[in-house]
Amino acid sequence: MKQTAGHDALGEFAPEFAHLNDDILFGEVWDRESLLSLKLRSIATVSALIGKGITDNSLKYHLATAKNNGVSKTEMAELLTHLAFYAGWPNAWAAFNMAKEVYADGDEATSHGGFFGLGEPNDAYAKYFSGQSYLKVLTKPDDPLTISNVTFEPGCRNNWHVHHAKSGGGQVLICVDGEGWYQEAGKPTQSLHPGDIVEIPAGVKHWHGAKKD
């Protein structure tokens, strides 16, 4: 997460604070996604601010960040309702007024991605997909196993393809949000729901994607 607010506002007056805010808090702590997802960090941060009665522009910023990190309007409304009993009714009211502004244009573009968040447009592999997809790599480059969260817009699917491997290999699909389709060559299409797991051996021709609705 790239942040420059500290340097922009306090770079000359308090450069060390600006460094801690931008480079440490947002540059290092928020970037530890392998330990805690951005979506959960946003939920924790919003909860902490409301719990301390902080309902200024910093809360509005983190509400918008939560939206971008995959917290849907429904989830945010439920979170604030829950917090009202622990952080105080007036604090929740103030947060609701800000959240209504943040989510005024809906959340369809940013609430996808499920537990892990949306990620970036999957432009590098766009030619293998029909429709828009998003990619968020969850592992580090030197990890022995690559784990990624791929989000399909409604109706998006990838082309028929095969994962090749000299030994082992293959692919494991875990549906974490929404509903989708999976099909192996010569077999009927399989409907996918959150929690469904599909193990695909190497060399098996298949495709998968999101349902239109």
C-alpha positions in Angstrom: 0.0 0.0 0.0 1.6 3.3 -1.2 0.9 6.2 1.1 2.2 9.8 0.9 -0.2 11.7 3.2 2.4 12.0 6.0 5.1 13.4 3.7 2.6 15.6 1.9 1.2 17.1 5.1 4.1 16.9 7.6 7.2 16.2 5.5 8.9 19.4 6.4 7.5 19.9 9.9 7.8 16.4 11.2 9.7 14.2 8.7 10.2 11.3 11.1 6.5 11.1 11.9 5.8 11.3 8.1 8.3 8.4 7.6 6.7 6.3 10.3 3.2 7.0 9.0 3.9 6.4 5.3 6.8 4.0 5.2 6.3 1.9 8.3 2.6 1.8 9.1 1.3 1.9 5.5 4.5 0.7 3.8 5.3 -2.3 6.0 2.6 -3.1 8.5 -0.3 -2.9 6.0 1.8 -4.8 3.4 2.0 -8.0 5.5 -0.9 -9.5 3.7 0.4 -13.0 4.1 -0.3 -12.7 7.8 -3.5 -10.8 7.7 -5.5 -9.8 4.6 -6.2 -6.2 3.7 -9.9 -6.8 4.2 -9.4 -7.9 7.8 -6.9 -5.1 8.5 -9.5 -2.6 7.3 -12.2 -4.1 9.5 -9.9 -4.0 12.5 -8.9 -0.4 11.8 -12.4 0.9 11.3 -13.5 -0.9 14.5 -10.6 0.6 16.5 -11.3 4.2 15.2 -15.0 3.9 16.0 -14.2 2.4 19.4 -12.1 5.4 20.3 -14.7 7.8 19.1 -12.6 9.0 16.1 -15.1 9.9 13.5 -13.1 12.5 11.5 -11.6 12.4 8.0 -9.3 9.5 9.1 -12.4 7.3 9.6 -13.8 8.3 6.2 -10.5 7.4 4.6 -10.5 4.0 6.2 -14.1 3.4 5.3 -13.2 4.1 1.7 -10.1 1.9 2.0 -12.3 -0.9 3.5 -14.6 -0.6 0.5 -11.6 -0.9 -1.9 -10.3 -3.9 0.1 -13.5 -5.8 -0.4 -15.8 -4.9 2.5 -19.3 -4.8 0.9 -22.0 -2.3 1.8 -23.9 -5.1 3.5 -20.9 -6.2 5.5 -20.1 -2.6 6.5 -23.7 -2.0 7.7 -23.5 -5.2 9.8 -20.1 -4.3 11.2 -21.3 -0.8 12.3 -24.5 -2.3 13.8 -22.4 -4.8 15.8 -20.0 -2.0 16.9 -22.9 0.2 18.1 -23.4 -2.2 21.1 -19.7 -2.1 22.1 -18.4 1.3 20.9 -21.5 3.4 21.6 -24.6 4.4 19.7 -23.5 8.0 18.9 -20.2 6.7 17.5 -22.1 4.3 15.3 -24.5 7.0 14.1 -21.5 9.2 13.1 -19.9 6.3 11.3 -23.1 5.4 9.5 -23.4 8.9 8.1 -19.8 8.7 6.7 -20.3 5.1 5.4 -23.5 6.2 3.5 -21.4 8.8 1.6 -18.6 6.3 0.9 -21.0 3.6 -0.4 -23.4 6.1 -2.1 -22.3 4.9 -5.6 -22.8 1.2 -4.6 -20.1 -1.4 -4.1 -20.3 -3.6 -7.1 -16.9 -2.6 -8.5 -15.0 -3.1 -5.2 -16.8 -5.6 -3.1 -15.8 -8.6 -5.2 -12.8 -10.7 -4.3 -14.3 -12.3 -1.2 -12.2 -12.8 1.8 -8.9 -11.8 0.1 -10.0 -8.6 -1.7 -10.2 -7.8 -5.4 -6.6 -7.5 -6.6 -5.6 -5.9 -9.8 -7.0 -6.3 -13.3 -5.6 -9.5 -14.7 -4.2 -7.8 -17.9 -1.2 -10.1 -18.3 -3.5 -13.1 -18.8 -6.5 -11.3 -20.4 -6.1 -13.1 -23.7 -6.9 -16.4 -21.9 -10.2 -15.0 -20.5 -13.5 -13.9 -22.0 -14.6 -11.0 -19.8 -12.8 -9.1 -17.0 -10.9 -10.9 -14.3 -8.7 -9.7 -11.4 -5.6 -11.3 -9.9 -4.3 -11.1 -6.4 -1.2 -13.3 -5.7 -1.2 -14.3 -2.0 2.2 -15.9 -1.8 5.7 -14.6 -2.2 7.8 -15.1 -5.4 10.1 -17.5 -3.6 7.4 -19.7 -2.0 7.4 -23.3 -3.2 3.6 -23.1 -4.0 1.8 -20.3 -5.8 -1.6 -19.4 -4.3 -3.6 -16.7 -6.0 -7.1 -15.2 -5.6 -8.7 -14.8 -9.1 -11.9 -12.8 -9.2 -14.2 -13.2 -12.3 -16.7 -10.6 -13.2 -20.2 -12.0 -13.8 -20.1 -14.1 -17.0 -16.3 -14.1 -17.2 -14.6 -17.4 -17.8 -11.2 -18.6 -19.0 -10.6 -20.7 -22.1 -10.2 -24.4 -22.2 -6.7 -25.1 -21.0 -4.3 -27.7 -19.5 -1.7 -27.4 -16.7 1.4 -29.4 -17.7 3.8 -30.9 -15.2 6.6 -33.5 -15.4 5.7 -34.6 -11.8 2.9 -33.6 -9.5 1.5 -30.3 -10.7 -2.2 -29.6 -11.4 -4.4 -27.1 -9.8 -6.7 -26.8 -6.8 -9.8 -24.5 -7.1 -11.4 -23.2 -3.9 -14.6 -21.1 -4.4 -14.6 -18.5 -1.7 -17.3 -16.1 -2.8 -20.1 -15.9 -5.4 -21.1 -18.8 -7.7 -19.2 -20.2 -10.7 -18.8 -23.0 -13.1 -16.2 -25.7 -13.7 -16.0 -28.2 -16.5 -13.6 -31.0 -17.5 -13.4 -32.2 -21.1 -16.0 -34.9 -21.6 -17.8 -34.3 -18.4 -20.9 -32.1 -17.5 -20.5 -28.6 -16.1 -20.2 -28.5 -12.3 -21.8 -25.6 -10.3 -19.5 -24.0 -7.8 -20.5 -22.4 -4.5 -18.5 -20.9 -1.6 -16.6 -23.7 0.1 -16.5 -26.0 -2.9 -13.1 -27.5 -3.8 -12.0 -28.9 -7.1 -8.8 -30.9 -7.5 -7.5 -30.8 -11.1 -4.7 -33.2 -12.0 -2.0 -32.2 -14.4 -2.9 -32.8 -18.1 -6.7 -32.5 -17.6 -8.3 -30.1 -20.0 -10.8 -27.8 -18.3 -12.2 -24.3 -17.9 -13.8 -22.4 -15.0 -15.5 -19.0 -14.5 -18.3 -17.0 -12.9 -22.0 -17.4 -13.4 -23.7 -14.6 -15.3 -25.8 -13.5 -12.3 
